[in-house]
Amino acid sequence: MKRIGFLIAGVIFGFTLTFAQEKAAGFSVSEAVHDFGTIYQEDGNVSFEFTVTNTGNAPLELTRVTATCGCTTPDWTKTPIEPGQTGFVKVTYAAKGRPGKFEKTISIYTNVQDAPFTVKIRGEVLSKNTVDMKVKQPELISLDR
């Protein structure tokens, strides 16, 4: 009788362990790269919000989000994201005083995997003054024939 009890307990433990291992969070992001296109430094900061979806069957936790430089500031959902629900990673880029093309990488650390998942933002920062000067510059016409 004891053997049957141990056998039943072992089977129950095995099923419990199997189901516990199958519960895992998963995630997907709305897009891997967001292109701001042309932005003007005089307009200040620009932001974009990536949508994060939990595709698993256990809560998803965004444990940490980092950017490649201080000009890019991330904010994110701090509470666990339930299966099938969405959260966000909002990225703000400080364009003022940074003319030229840019591409920044944002690393998203989760309870799903050891390595971070990365997304990117990119664009080109121009000065409205520079653009106005290019438009207003007269075209030179040659009078030599």
Number of C-alpha atoms within 10 A of each C-alpha: 6 7 8 9 10 11 12 12 12 12 12 12 11 12 12 11 11 11 9 10 9 11 12 16 21 20 18 14 18 13 11 12 16 16 13 16 11 13 19 20 20 14 12 12 15 16 15 16 16 19 15 21 20 23 18 19 14 18 20 27 21 20 14 16 20 18 18 13 11 9 14 20 17 19 14 19 16 13 12 17 21 18 18 16 14 18 22 19 20 16 21 16 21 16 24 17 13 15 14 14 12 15 13 16 16 21 17 19 18 19 17 18 10 8 11 16 17 16 19 17 21 17 17 18 21 20 18 14 10 9 11 10 10 10 9 8 8 8 7 6 6 6 5 4 3
